[in-house]
Amino acid sequence: MVRTLRESKAKLSELVQLASRGEDVLITVRGKVKARLTKADDAAGAAGRRRWVEELREMQAAIAGPASGPTIEQILAEDREDRV
């Protein structure tokens, strides 16, 4: 199915529903295809999320650098010991 951008804006919910059923929806601007709505693949989404989480962890490690000082677990353990 091919729709113009103007039509797509007006009927986005309907087009998303069609795409979720497996129908590709092409969106055109001035007669040229600029985008495609397709059914989301849950397996690919989960794999993408795992990659994203791993990249985020790598960035956090790079920013934080080597750990210095006590860990949160050590701080909590000391706090518990002080209460006894």
C-alpha positions as a LaTeX table, in Angstrom:
\begin{tabular}{lrrr}
\hline
Residue & $x$ (\AA) & $y$ (\AA) & $z$ (\AA) \\
\hline
Met1 & 0.00 & 0.00 & 0.00 \\
Val2 & 1.33 & 3.45 & $-0.88$ \\
Arg3 & 0.21 & 6.61 & 0.89 \\
Thr4 & 1.33 & 10.22 & 0.73 \\
Leu5 & 2.76 & 11.87 & 3.81 \\
Arg6 & $-0.37$ & 14.01 & 4.12 \\
Glu7 & $-2.63$ & 10.94 & 4.04 \\
Ser8 & $-0.33$ & 9.14 & 6.48 \\
Lys9 & $-0.54$ & 11.95 & 9.02 \\
Ala10 & $-4.32$ & 11.89 & 8.87 \\
Lys11 & $-4.61$ & 8.10 & 9.13 \\
Leu12 & $-1.52$ & 7.05 & 11.10 \\
Ser13 & $-3.42$ & 4.78 & 13.51 \\
Glu14 & $-5.04$ & 2.93 & 10.60 \\
Leu15 & $-1.70$ & 2.54 & 8.80 \\
Val16 & 0.04 & 1.25 & 11.92 \\
Gln17 & $-2.74$ & $-1.30$ & 12.35 \\
Leu18 & $-2.31$ & $-2.45$ & 8.75 \\
Ala19 & 1.45 & $-2.74$ & 9.21 \\
Ser20 & 1.00 & $-4.71$ & 12.43 \\
Arg21 & $-1.03$ & $-7.24$ & 10.41 \\
Gly22 & 1.90 & $-7.69$ & 8.03 \\
Glu23 & 1.07 & $-5.27$ & 5.22 \\
Asp24 & 3.93 & $-2.98$ & 4.19 \\
Val25 & 2.91 & 0.66 & 3.97 \\
Leu26 & 5.08 & 2.93 & 1.84 \\
Ile27 & 4.98 & 6.66 & 2.54 \\
Thr28 & 5.80 & 9.06 & $-0.26$ \\
Val29 & 6.81 & 12.69 & $-0.40$ \\
Arg30 & 6.40 & 14.38 & $-3.78$ \\
Gly31 & 6.01 & 11.01 & $-5.44$ \\
Lys32 & 9.16 & 9.43 & $-3.98$ \\
Val33 & 9.11 & 6.71 & $-1.32$ \\
Lys34 & 10.66 & 8.13 & 1.86 \\
Ala35 & 9.61 & 5.65 & 4.55 \\
Arg36 & 8.12 & 2.23 & 5.13 \\
Leu37 & 5.93 & 0.94 & 7.96 \\
Thr38 & 6.33 & $-2.79$ & 8.53 \\
Lys39 & 5.33 & $-5.30$ & 11.15 \\
Ala40 & 7.66 & $-5.24$ & 14.15 \\
Asp41 & 9.61 & $-8.43$ & 14.78 \\
Asp42 & 9.62 & $-9.19$ & 18.51 \\
Ala43 & 12.72 & $-11.40$ & 18.28 \\
Ala44 & 14.70 & $-8.70$ & 16.50 \\
Gly45 & 13.45 & $-6.17$ & 19.02 \\
Ala46 & 14.70 & $-8.25$ & 21.94 \\
Ala47 & 18.08 & $-8.75$ & 20.29 \\
Gly48 & 18.30 & $-5.03$ & 19.60 \\
Arg49 & 17.50 & $-4.24$ & 23.23 \\
Arg50 & 20.19 & $-6.65$ & 24.42 \\
Arg51 & 22.75 & $-5.00$ & 22.12 \\
Trp52 & 21.65 & $-1.57$ & 23.34 \\
Val53 & 22.00 & $-2.59$ & 27.00 \\
Glu54 & 25.47 & $-4.01$ & 26.35 \\
Glu55 & 26.56 & $-0.83$ & 24.56 \\
Leu56 & 25.20 & 1.24 & 27.43 \\
Arg57 & 27.17 & $-0.83$ & 29.95 \\
Glu58 & 30.34 & $-0.41$ & 27.88 \\
Met59 & 29.84 & 3.36 & 27.74 \\
Gln60 & 29.21 & 3.54 & 31.48 \\
Ala61 & 32.37 & 1.56 & 32.16 \\
Ala62 & 34.38 & 3.81 & 29.85 \\
Ile63 & 33.07 & 6.95 & 31.53 \\
Ala64 & 33.39 & 5.68 & 35.09 \\
Gly65 & 36.88 & 4.29 & 34.59 \\
Pro66 & 38.34 & 2.02 & 37.24 \\
Ala67 & 36.33 & 1.85 & 40.43 \\
Ser68 & 37.76 & 3.66 & 43.42 \\
Gly69 & 36.45 & 3.58 & 46.94 \\
Pro70 & 33.96 & 1.19 & 48.46 \\
Thr71 & 31.13 & $-0.37$ & 46.50 \\
Ile72 & 27.52 & 0.24 & 47.44 \\
Glu73 & 27.40 & $-3.28$ & 48.84 \\
Gln74 & 30.34 & $-2.52$ & 51.14 \\
Ile75 & 28.75 & 0.72 & 52.32 \\
Leu76 & 25.47 & $-1.03$ & 53.10 \\
Ala77 & 27.27 & $-3.85$ & 54.93 \\
Glu78 & 29.15 & $-1.32$ & 57.09 \\
Asp79 & 25.92 & 0.50 & 57.83 \\
Arg80 & 24.26 & $-2.74$ & 58.92 \\
Glu81 & 27.21 & $-3.58$ & 61.15 \\
Asp82 & 26.94 & $-0.18$ & 62.84 \\
Arg83 & 23.29 & $-0.84$ & 63.70 \\
Val84 & 24.02 & $-4.08$ & 65.55 \\
\hline
\end{tabular}
